[in-house]
Amino acid sequence: MCKPARYALRFLVLIAIVSLVPMLFNSPSPAPGPYVSALSNPVSSPAYAAGCPDKGCDQGISCVSAAGLKCIRFNGKGCTARLCS
């Protein structure tokens, strides 16, 4: 076997090993069932942790009070509103 082919094979084996390593360190997910605790998978969304500012966008010009929306301003050129999730 020539040197370039040997190096290519080593590279492919290395890539395979590196791609399989994260699977060894992931924790198994709990089995779904009627007796699974609500606290067994505590995942929080950044939007819920930060809260919703309840600001909407008035005709793309300024931010105004609006329930369930988040106003995003553009560098002095107006705004847009997104739903809080």
Secondary structure, DSSP 8 states (H G I E B T S, - for coil): --HHHHHHHHHHHHHHHHHHHHHHHS------STT--TTSS----HHHHH----EEEETTTEEEE-TTEEEEEETTTEEEEEE--
